[in-house]
């Protein structure tokens, strides 16, 4: 088994050895599953194994591999971490499969990313594979990506710094009379100037997200169905998430949850602010919510399952008198998760759900995302990006974990 810790410790990201080691681990999976190979097309997965995000197919066989670049070959030559002889300027699926899977292949199986594969794409691949069966390899790819090496963690730290620049913009700009949209624009501009690449990646075929979630006053309690968290209402029904044109007023609570992406890796952070003054009840609830998070930070260790982590959070919330309001939404339903993995996508494996038996390994990076919503009262949220080490969860986000009065 190729060690991801060894990769992170001993090999510079961008070297051919770095990416070759990742591919070797995928080849072990291919051999263990008795597959003829794997065909990867999703940009984040191709980036993980090759170092380039140019449109490409990465075809990995048990003992061979090639990267077929369909467009942007000059960019790929410059960016790619694979040996030059492993790159081919080719984008036609028939030509790619003829070269890597020659002849008829009835009974053989080829892995690909079922979670993002359209029916039309699947039909083209099946036809080009001449009888070979397509099977899902997404779980194995995402499991390999779960534990972050040193270079990945360093990129996530840079993304956390960009998110913190957005927090500082809130402190400088938030005031009564400012619209949610204007506040979001100030935060986004600060993040961009700090290195944010201008978009976030969600592992879904049809994301309706925009730049993130932001809401104030009554909008803080809104939950669009497109994202199962506090979302804000957006500018229109076309993208009903994030900042609206509502004017922020004195006494409002404001949620800012705008992720950032630096060098392909994400950071996710939510902070709650009070304009002018903070209601005592809000300060109290936020303090108890932070205690739930602090309990997890103190007690979660590698080897704990996601379900156990969620159980610990809800148990501590109940002890703190938050049983009714913890992870509650306006209609009385409750979230079934308290966070998610984060890395090349903002919503990676694992999802921290009640029924998840995924065991957390050292190196996992998690966005711990929790809120409290009283049935007829206050709503506050806290979210941080954390790195799971042998010693436990370590905070990567930099902004003060307070209900900040501006």
Secondary structure in CASP SS format (residue, H / E / C, confidence):
PFRMAT SS
TARGET T0000
AUTHOR 0000-0000-0000
METHOD secondary structure of the structure
MODEL  1
X C 1.00
X C 1.00
X C 1.00
X H 1.00
X H 1.00
X H 1.00
X H 1.00
X H 1.00
X H 1.00
X H 1.00
X C 1.00
X C 1.00
X C 1.00
X C 1.00
X C 1.00
X H 1.00
X H 1.00
X H 1.00
X H 1.00
X H 1.00
X H 1.00
X H 1.00
X H 1.00
X H 1.00
X H 1.00
X H 1.00
X H 1.00
X H 1.00
X H 1.00
X H 1.00
X H 1.00
X H 1.00
X C 1.00
X C 1.00
X C 1.00
X C 1.00
X E 1.00
X E 1.00
X E 1.00
X E 1.00
X C 1.00
X C 1.00
X H 1.00
X H 1.00
X H 1.00
X H 1.00
X H 1.00
X H 1.00
X H 1.00
X H 1.00
X C 1.00
X C 1.00
X C 1.00
X C 1.00
X C 1.00
X E 1.00
X E 1.00
X E 1.00
X E 1.00
X E 1.00
X E 1.00
X C 1.00
X C 1.00
X E 1.00
X E 1.00
X E 1.00
X E 1.00
X E 1.00
X E 1.00
X C 1.00
X C 1.00
X C 1.00
X H 1.00
X H 1.00
X H 1.00
X H 1.00
X H 1.00
X H 1.00
X H 1.00
X C 1.00
X C 1.00
X C 1.00
X C 1.00
X H 1.00
X H 1.00
X H 1.00
X E 1.00
X E 1.00
X E 1.00
X C 1.00
X C 1.00
X C 1.00
X H 1.00
X H 1.00
X H 1.00
X H 1.00
X H 1.00
X H 1.00
X H 1.00
X H 1.00
X C 1.00
X C 1.00
X C 1.00
X C 1.00
X C 1.00
X C 1.00
X C 1.00
X C 1.00
X E 1.00
X E 1.00
X E 1.00
X E 1.00
X C 1.00
X H 1.00
X H 1.00
X H 1.00
X C 1.00
X C 1.00
X H 1.00
X H 1.00
X H 1.00
X H 1.00
X H 1.00
X H 1.00
X H 1.00
X H 1.00
X H 1.00
X H 1.00
X C 1.00
X C 1.00
X C 1.00
X C 1.00
X E 1.00
X E 1.00
X E 1.00
X E 1.00
X C 1.00
X H 1.00
X H 1.00
X H 1.00
X H 1.00
X H 1.00
X H 1.00
X H 1.00
X H 1.00
X H 1.00
X E 1.00
X C 1.00
X C 1.00
X H 1.00
X H 1.00
X H 1.00
X H 1.00
X H 1.00
X H 1.00
X H 1.00
X H 1.00
X H 1.00
X H 1.00
X H 1.00
X H 1.00
X H 1.00
X H 1.00
X H 1.00
X H 1.00
X H 1.00
X H 1.00
X H 1.00
X H 1.00
X H 1.00
X H 1.00
X H 1.00
X H 1.00
X C 1.00
X C 1.00
X C 1.00
X C 1.00
X C 1.00
X E 1.00
X H 1.00
X H 1.00
X H 1.00
X H 1.00
X H 1.00
X H 1.00
X H 1.00
X H 1.00
X H 1.00
X H 1.00
X H 1.00
X H 1.00
X H 1.00
X H 1.00
X C 1.00
X C 1.00
X C 1.00
X C 1.00
X C 1.00
X C 1.00
X C 1.00
X C 1.00
X C 1.00
X C 1.00
X C 1.00
X C 1.00
X C 1.00
X C 1.00
X C 1.00
X C 1.00
X C 1.00
X C 1.00
X C 1.00
X E 1.00
X E 1.00
X E 1.00
X E 1.00
X H 1.00
X H 1.00
X H 1.00
X H 1.00
X H 1.00
X C 1.00
X C 1.00
X C 1.00
X C 1.00
X C 1.00
X C 1.00
X C 1.00
X C 1.00
X C 1.00
X C 1.00
X E 1.00
X C 1.00
X C 1.00
X C 1.00
X E 1.00
X C 1.00
X C 1.00
X E 1.00
X C 1.00
X C 1.00
X E 1.00
X C 1.00
X C 1.00
X C 1.00
X C 1.00
X E 1.00
X C 1.00
X C 1.00
X C 1.00
X C 1.00
X C 1.00
X E 1.00
X E 1.00
X E 1.00
X E 1.00
X E 1.00
X C 1.00
X C 1.00
X E 1.00
X E 1.00
X E 1.00
X C 1.00
X C 1.00
X E 1.00
X E 1.00
X E 1.00
X C 1.00
X C 1.00
X E 1.00
X E 1.00
X E 1.00
X E 1.00
X E 1.00
X C 1.00
X C 1.00
X C 1.00
X C 1.00
X C 1.00
X H 1.00
X H 1.00
X H 1.00
X H 1.00
X H 1.00
X H 1.00
X H 1.00
X H 1.00
X H 1.00
X H 1.00
X H 1.00
X H 1.00
X H 1.00
X H 1.00
X H 1.00
X H 1.00
X H 1.00
X H 1.00
X H 1.00
X H 1.00
X C 1.00
X C 1.00
X C 1.00
X C 1.00
X C 1.00
X E 1.00
X H 1.00
X H 1.00
X H 1.00
X H 1.00
X H 1.00
X H 1.00
X H 1.00
X H 1.00
X H 1.00
X H 1.00
X H 1.00
X H 1.00
X H 1.00
X H 1.00
X C 1.00
X C 1.00
X C 1.00
X C 1.00
X C 1.00
X C 1.00
X E 1.00
X C 1.00
X E 1.00
X C 1.00
X C 1.00
X C 1.00
X C 1.00
X C 1.00
X E 1.00
X C 1.00
X C 1.00
X E 1.00
X E 1.00
X E 1.00
X E 1.00
X E 1.00
X C 1.00
X C 1.00
X C 1.00
X C 1.00
X C 1.00
X C 1.00
X E 1.00
X E 1.00
X E 1.00
X E 1.00
X E 1.00
X E 1.00
X C 1.00
X C 1.00
X C 1.00
X C 1.00
X C 1.00
X E 1.00
X C 1.00
X C 1.00
X C 1.00
X C 1.00
X E 1.00
X E 1.00
X E 1.00
X E 1.00
X E 1.00
X E 1.00
X E 1.00
X E 1.00
X E 1.00
X E 1.00
X C 1.00
X C 1.00
X C 1.00
X C 1.00
X C 1.00
X E 1.00
X E 1.00
X E 1.00
X E 1.00
X E 1.00
X E 1.00
X E 1.00
X E 1.00
X E 1.00
X E 1.00
X E 1.00
X C 1.00
X C 1.00
X E 1.00
X E 1.00
X E 1.00
X E 1.00
X C 1.00
X C 1.00
X C 1.00
X C 1.00
X C 1.00
X C 1.00
X C 1.00
X C 1.00
X E 1.00
X E 1.00
X C 1.00
END
